[in-house]
Amino acid sequence: MTPDELLPQVYDELRRLAAAKMRNETPEHTLDATGLVHEVFLKLGADESFATKSSFMRAAAIAMRRILVDHARARMASKRGGTEAAKVTFQDFVIPLADPAIIELDEALKRFKDVDSQAAELVQLRYFSNLTNADVSEALGLSPRSADRLWAYAKAWLIRELSP
C-alpha cells in the first residue's frame, strides 16, 4: 500500500502521536502536530510501498525522529534554542527533551544501532511512535516477553550511555 492509501487509515493515530511529541518541544517550535504529520507524509513520499500498517508506522516513527532532530539541530545552529522542555522517563532515568538532549538521544540511538540494531529499533518504536509492547513485538516479530526483555536491556544501555 502507498502512503496515499494508508494515510486516511492512520491519520488520526499519527496526529495524536505528533501532538504528544509536540508537547515535549519548546513553545517556539515552528511545527505544530498537523505540520509534523504532513512533514512525515512528505518525507515518506508517494513512491513508497508498505506491506502493512505496522510497517508504515515503523517508517513514520523514523521520519518523525529525523524531522524533530533536524529541527533541533537547526535551532541549535542558529542559537535560538536552549530552554529546557519536557522530559522522557526511562523509569528512574529522565532525559530532558530540550534541543541538545534530543540530539544526544539521537546520537545514542545511532551508536546503539551498531551494538544491537533490533533493540535500537524497539526504542525508536516505543518512544517515537508510542507503540505498545504488543504492537512493537508484532512489528519486530518477537514474543511479548522477548520484547519486554529487550526493552529492559535497551533502557539500561541508554541510562548508562546518557548518564552524566
Backbone as CSV, one residue per row, in Angstrom:
resi,resn,N_x,N_y,N_z,CA_x,CA_y,CA_z,C_x,C_y,C_z
1,MET,0.843,-1.182,0.000,0.000,0.000,0.000,0.884,1.240,0.000
2,THR,0.440,2.263,-0.664,1.187,3.518,-0.715,0.780,4.396,0.472
3,PRO,1.595,5.390,0.801,1.200,6.309,1.875,-0.137,6.987,1.604
4,ASP,-0.432,7.272,0.323,-1.723,7.881,-0.019,-2.885,6.984,0.401
5,GLU,-2.707,5.678,0.256,-3.756,4.733,0.630,-3.822,4.526,2.148
6,LEU,-2.669,4.568,2.797,-2.619,4.313,4.237,-2.955,5.530,5.091
7,LEU,-2.663,6.718,4.597,-2.831,7.916,5.416,-4.242,8.069,5.986
8,PRO,-5.312,7.870,5.206,-6.648,8.003,5.816,-6.874,7.018,6.965
9,GLN,-6.250,5.858,6.895,-6.425,4.844,7.932,-5.663,5.180,9.209
10,VAL,-4.546,5.884,9.084,-3.682,6.120,10.246,-3.547,7.597,10.614
11,TYR,-4.236,8.475,9.899,-4.047,9.911,10.128,-4.338,10.302,11.573
12,ASP,-5.470,9.872,12.116,-5.817,10.247,13.494,-4.781,9.736,14.486
13,GLU,-4.303,8.516,14.274,-3.281,7.941,15.148,-1.973,8.731,15.039
14,LEU,-1.579,9.078,13.814,-0.366,9.886,13.615,-0.532,11.269,14.232
15,ARG,-1.710,11.849,14.114,-1.980,13.187,14.658,-1.875,13.177,16.179
16,ARG,-2.430,12.127,16.833,-2.317,12.009,18.302,-0.861,11.843,18.717
17,LEU,-0.145,11.014,17.984,1.269,10.792,18.267,2.060,12.082,18.107
18,ALA,1.813,12.796,17.021,2.520,14.058,16.777,2.185,15.074,17.867
19,ALA,0.927,15.126,18.290,0.540,16.052,19.361,1.289,15.718,20.646
20,ALA,1.417,14.434,20.949,2.155,14.022,22.151,3.617,14.425,22.041
21,LYS,4.214,14.245,20.879,5.623,14.609,20.692,5.812,16.124,20.735
22,MET,4.865,16.874,20.199,4.996,18.328,20.175,4.835,18.929,21.569
23,ARG,4.140,18.232,22.473,4.064,18.713,23.857,5.441,18.711,24.508
24,ASN,6.367,17.888,23.986,7.723,17.808,24.523,8.661,18.844,23.912
25,GLU,8.165,19.617,22.980,9.002,20.602,22.300,8.842,21.971,22.939
26,THR,9.780,22.855,22.633,9.723,24.215,23.167,8.552,24.961,22.542
27,PRO,7.992,25.946,23.246,6.824,26.667,22.730,7.083,27.386,21.398
28,GLU,8.315,27.770,21.154,8.602,28.500,19.909,8.895,27.576,18.726
29,HIS,8.615,26.292,18.874,8.846,25.343,17.780,8.042,25.767,16.562
30,THR,8.631,25.636,15.386,7.982,26.113,14.170,6.933,25.150,13.624
31,LEU,6.894,23.935,14.108,5.893,22.960,13.666,4.823,22.775,14.730
32,ASP,3.611,22.507,14.287,2.581,22.023,15.205,2.331,20.561,14.867
33,ALA,1.412,19.925,15.554,1.178,18.491,15.344,0.757,18.190,13.908
34,THR,-0.129,19.004,13.359,-0.574,18.786,11.983,0.592,18.950,11.018
35,GLY,1.387,19.974,11.237,2.561,20.197,10.388,3.538,19.039,10.458
36,LEU,3.725,18.467,11.650,4.623,17.328,11.806,4.098,16.112,11.041
37,VAL,2.798,15.859,11.119,2.218,14.744,10.366,2.420,14.960,8.865
38,HIS,2.219,16.178,8.406,2.393,16.472,6.979,3.853,16.327,6.564
39,GLU,4.770,16.763,7.430,6.200,16.577,7.144,6.540,15.092,7.042
40,VAL,5.986,14.292,7.948,6.210,12.838,7.904,5.701,12.284,6.585
41,PHE,4.505,12.679,6.211,3.911,12.194,4.966,4.783,12.571,3.765
42,LEU,5.278,13.807,3.742,6.140,14.243,2.638,7.463,13.485,2.639
43,LYS,8.005,13.246,3.823,9.281,12.533,3.927,9.148,11.089,3.438
44,LEU,8.001,10.481,3.689,7.797,9.102,3.247,7.614,9.021,1.734
45,GLY,7.065,10.050,1.137,6.926,10.089,-0.313,5.845,9.176,-0.837
46,ALA,5.269,9.562,-1.937,4.182,8.795,-2.547,4.689,7.551,-3.263
47,ASP,5.993,7.467,-3.516,6.548,6.329,-4.254,6.740,5.101,-3.380
48,GLU,6.772,5.280,-2.057,6.996,4.160,-1.144,5.814,3.205,-1.161
49,SER,6.089,1.974,-0.788,5.035,0.977,-0.671,5.236,0.229,0.648
50,PHE,4.151,0.000,1.364,4.214,-0.657,2.661,3.292,-1.864,2.662
51,ALA,3.784,-2.965,3.191,3.003,-4.203,3.221,1.882,-4.136,4.246
52,THR,2.157,-3.485,5.380,1.172,-3.444,6.462,1.135,-2.063,7.097
53,LYS,0.115,-1.849,7.888,0.008,-0.613,8.665,1.204,-0.507,9.619
54,SER,1.604,-1.642,10.178,2.732,-1.681,11.101,4.016,-1.207,10.430
55,SER,4.250,-1.630,9.205,5.465,-1.198,8.506,5.397,0.290,8.177
56,PHE,4.208,0.797,7.892,4.039,2.238,7.657,4.335,3.015,8.932
57,MET,3.810,2.532,10.076,4.039,3.222,11.345,5.518,3.182,11.725
58,ARG,6.195,2.103,11.391,7.634,1.996,11.639,8.375,3.074,10.845
59,ALA,8.026,3.217,9.575,8.651,4.243,8.733,8.281,5.643,9.222
60,ALA,7.045,5.812,9.672,6.610,7.111,10.191,7.390,7.477,11.451
61,ALA,7.683,6.500,12.307,8.469,6.758,13.521,9.862,7.243,13.161
62,ILE,10.470,6.606,12.187,11.805,7.017,11.748,11.755,8.426,11.186
63,ALA,10.760,8.701,10.358,10.629,10.029,9.763,10.390,11.089,10.832
64,MET,9.529,10.791,11.816,9.240,11.749,12.876,10.505,12.046,13.682
65,ARG,11.257,11.013,13.990,12.513,11.202,14.729,13.455,12.106,13.950
66,ARG,13.628,11.839,12.664,14.542,12.644,11.845,14.091,14.092,11.749
67,ILE,12.807,14.304,11.588,12.278,15.666,11.485,12.533,16.430,12.775
68,LEU,12.204,15.833,13.917,12.401,16.520,15.198,13.876,16.781,15.474
69,VAL,14.734,15.828,15.157,16.173,16.016,15.364,16.707,17.093,14.417
70,ASP,16.281,17.077,13.169,16.722,18.106,12.216,16.305,19.498,12.666
71,HIS,15.074,19.619,13.175,14.619,20.920,13.679,15.439,21.354,14.892
72,ALA,15.740,20.413,15.780,16.555,20.749,16.957,17.942,21.200,16.532
73,ARG,18.542,20.492,15.582,19.868,20.885,15.097,19.843,22.265,14.457
74,ALA,18.813,22.542,13.684,18.707,23.850,13.039,18.579,24.960,14.081
75,ARG,17.779,24.711,15.121,17.644,25.722,16.178,18.948,25.908,16.939
76,MET,19.647,24.799,17.188,20.929,24.901,17.892,21.940,25.665,17.046
77,ALA,21.949,25.407,15.749,22.897,26.070,14.857,22.636,27.571,14.803
78,SER,21.375,27.951,14.865,21.055,29.377,14.809,21.017,30.012,16.194
79,LYS,21.343,29.211,17.209,21.428,29.671,18.605,20.126,30.275,19.109
80,ARG,19.015,29.731,18.632,17.713,30.189,19.126,17.185,29.305,20.238
81,GLY,17.627,28.056,20.313,17.104,27.115,21.304,17.740,27.321,22.645
82,GLY,17.567,26.326,23.492,18.279,26.360,24.757,17.430,26.297,25.991
83,THR,16.118,26.437,25.872,15.313,26.305,27.077,14.937,24.844,27.256
84,GLU,14.861,24.414,28.510,14.527,23.015,28.778,13.037,22.805,28.570
85,ALA,12.706,21.763,27.869,11.309,21.422,27.611,10.918,20.248,28.501
86,ALA,9.995,19.450,28.043,9.542,18.288,28.801,10.649,17.251,28.866
87,LYS,10.361,16.159,29.539,11.364,15.111,29.709,10.753,13.774,29.349
88,VAL,11.608,12.859,28.908,11.176,11.486,28.697,11.790,10.670,29.822
89,THR,11.015,9.766,30.374,11.475,8.991,31.511,11.623,7.525,31.131
90,PHE,12.802,6.977,31.365,13.026,5.548,31.262,13.063,5.054,32.700
91,GLN,11.894,4.838,33.266,11.684,4.501,34.667,12.315,5.575,35.544
92,ASP,13.431,5.296,36.225,14.001,6.271,37.152,14.979,7.221,36.466
93,PHE,15.178,7.077,35.191,16.142,7.897,34.463,15.389,8.860,33.575
94,VAL,15.688,10.150,33.685,14.964,11.178,32.944,15.882,11.807,31.907
95,ILE,15.384,11.914,30.674,16.125,12.576,29.605,15.360,13.840,29.231
96,PRO,15.921,15.032,29.451,15.219,16.249,29.047,15.154,16.313,27.530
97,LEU,14.044,16.847,27.026,13.877,16.905,25.584,14.100,18.301,25.035
98,ALA,14.968,19.055,25.646,15.381,20.312,25.043,16.239,19.969,23.831
99,ASP,16.526,20.964,23.015,17.249,20.714,21.768,18.508,19.874,21.941
100,PRO,19.413,20.210,22.862,20.631,19.394,22.939,20.349,17.956,23.356
101,ALA,19.348,17.742,24.227,19.085,16.390,24.728,18.504,15.485,23.653
102,ILE,17.620,16.006,22.821,17.060,15.144,21.771,18.132,14.796,20.753
103,ILE,19.079,15.686,20.545,20.198,15.385,19.651,21.084,14.320,20.289
104,GLU,21.331,14.425,21.609,22.115,13.408,22.315,21.419,12.053,22.267
105,LEU,20.085,12.045,22.436,19.334,10.799,22.351,19.457,10.205,20.950
106,ASP,19.361,11.039,19.937,19.507,10.567,18.557,20.890,9.970,18.333
107,GLU,21.926,10.650,18.804,23.297,10.137,18.649,23.476,8.818,19.403
108,ALA,22.888,8.723,20.604,22.986,7.488,21.376,22.279,6.347,20.642
109,LEU,21.130,6.633,20.046,20.421,5.592,19.300,21.218,5.141,18.075
110,LYS,21.935,6.062,17.458,22.793,5.674,16.324,23.904,4.734,16.800
111,ARG,24.512,5.050,17.947,25.558,4.168,18.496,24.963,2.830,18.912
112,PHE,23.783,2.880,19.501,23.122,1.668,19.958,22.782,0.752,18.785
113,LYS,22.460,1.350,17.656,22.155,0.555,16.461,23.348,-0.303,16.065
114,ASP,24.567,0.203,16.275,25.771,-0.582,15.986,25.947,-1.732,16.982
115,VAL,25.465,-1.531,18.199,25.574,-2.546,19.246,24.469,-3.582,19.096
116,ASP,23.230,-3.121,18.958,22.074,-4.014,18.856,20.983,-3.297,18.062
117,SER,20.941,-3.567,16.778,20.022,-2.835,15.898,18.557,-3.101,16.249
118,GLN,18.233,-4.319,16.665,16.851,-4.629,17.000,16.411,-3.877,18.261
119,ALA,17.280,-3.807,19.243,16.950,-3.074,20.471,16.815,-1.579,20.179
120,ALA,17.681,-1.043,19.328,17.596,0.367,18.963,16.281,0.652,18.242
121,GLU,15.872,-0.264,17.381,14.597,-0.074,16.678,13.430,-0.166,17.649
122,LEU,13.530,-1.043,18.622,12.482,-1.157,19.627,12.328,0.168,20.380
123,VAL,13.442,0.780,20.777,13.383,2.075,21.472,12.734,3.114,20.573
124,GLN,13.146,3.125,19.328,12.588,4.095,18.392,11.078,3.922,18.259
125,LEU,10.617,2.688,18.142,9.183,2.436,18.008,8.425,2.773,19.288
126,ARG,8.989,2.409,20.440,8.312,2.688,21.709,8.295,4.188,21.988
127,TYR,9.419,4.871,21.750,9.494,6.283,22.098,8.887,7.191,21.032
128,PHE,9.321,7.038,19.783,8.893,7.964,18.749,7.530,7.622,18.161
129,SER,7.083,6.384,18.283,5.758,6.015,17.770,4.753,5.760,18.879
130,ASN,5.220,5.745,20.128,4.346,5.449,21.266,3.600,4.128,21.085
131,LEU,4.231,3.177,20.429,3.602,1.876,20.261,3.660,1.106,21.581
132,THR,2.680,0.273,21.798,2.662,-0.561,22.997,3.637,-1.717,22.821
133,ASN,3.901,-2.410,23.904,4.781,-3.572,23.833,4.228,-4.611,22.859
134,ALA,2.911,-4.803,22.877,2.289,-5.771,21.962,2.486,-5.356,20.503
135,ASP,2.308,-4.062,20.217,2.491,-3.569,18.847,3.939,-3.723,18.398
136,VAL,4.870,-3.388,19.300,6.295,-3.482,18.975,6.698,-4.931,18.766
137,SER,6.212,-5.819,19.629,6.579,-7.226,19.474,6.063,-7.770,18.144
138,GLU,4.876,-7.348,17.741,4.336,-7.770,16.450,5.154,-7.187,15.296
139,ALA,5.479,-5.903,15.389,6.232,-5.250,14.315,7.618,-5.858,14.133
140,LEU,8.239,-6.265,15.250,9.588,-6.817,15.177,9.610,-8.343,15.094
141,GLY,8.437,-8.964,15.150,8.376,-10.423,15.076,8.912,-11.107,16.313
142,LEU,8.670,-10.502,17.479,9.126,-11.049,18.759,7.932,-11.454,19.608
143,SER,8.166,-12.329,20.560,7.126,-12.607,21.539,7.051,-11.402,22.477
144,PRO,5.898,-11.165,23.103,5.804,-10.041,24.040,6.846,-10.117,25.157
145,ARG,7.138,-11.315,25.651,8.142,-11.478,26.712,9.529,-11.094,26.208
146,SER,9.865,-11.502,24.995,11.165,-11.128,24.414,11.258,-9.621,24.218
147,ALA,10.161,-9.007,23.800,10.142,-7.549,23.643,10.334,-6.861,24.991
148,ASP,9.730,-7.398,26.051,9.927,-6.854,27.414,11.397,-6.914,27.825
149,ARG,12.017,-8.065,27.596,13.435,-8.226,27.963,14.308,-7.273,27.152
150,LEU,14.014,-7.137,25.864,14.791,-6.249,25.011,14.613,-4.793,25.437
151,TRP,13.406,-4.419,25.844,13.127,-3.065,26.324,13.909,-2.780,27.605
152,ALA,13.952,-3.746,28.524,14.715,-3.575,29.765,16.200,-3.391,29.456
153,TYR,16.715,-4.199,28.550,18.111,-4.086,28.142,18.375,-2.723,27.494
154,ALA,17.493,-2.306,26.604,17.675,-1.038,25.898,17.654,0.141,26.870
155,LYS,16.728,0.113,27.830,16.677,1.193,28.821,17.970,1.247,29.628
156,ALA,18.453,0.082,30.044,19.701,0.044,30.817,20.861,0.584,29.997
157,TRP,20.934,0.221,28.734,22.009,0.703,27.861,21.930,2.215,27.723
158,LEU,20.729,2.732,27.490,20.561,4.182,27.325,20.848,4.941,28.621
159,ILE,20.438,4.376,29.738,20.721,5.019,31.020,22.236,5.153,31.215
160,ARG,22.952,4.064,30.942,24.413,4.106,31.077,25.029,5.091,30.088
161,GLU,24.545,5.074,28.871,25.120,5.911,27.814,24.832,7.396,28.014
162,LEU,23.667,7.714,28.529,23.254,9.128,28.642,23.456,9.705,30.042
163,SER,23.940,8.892,30.974,24.182,9.404,32.317,25.337,10.382,32.300
164,PRO,25.199,11.445,33.094,26.288,12.447,33.131,27.539,11.893,33.788
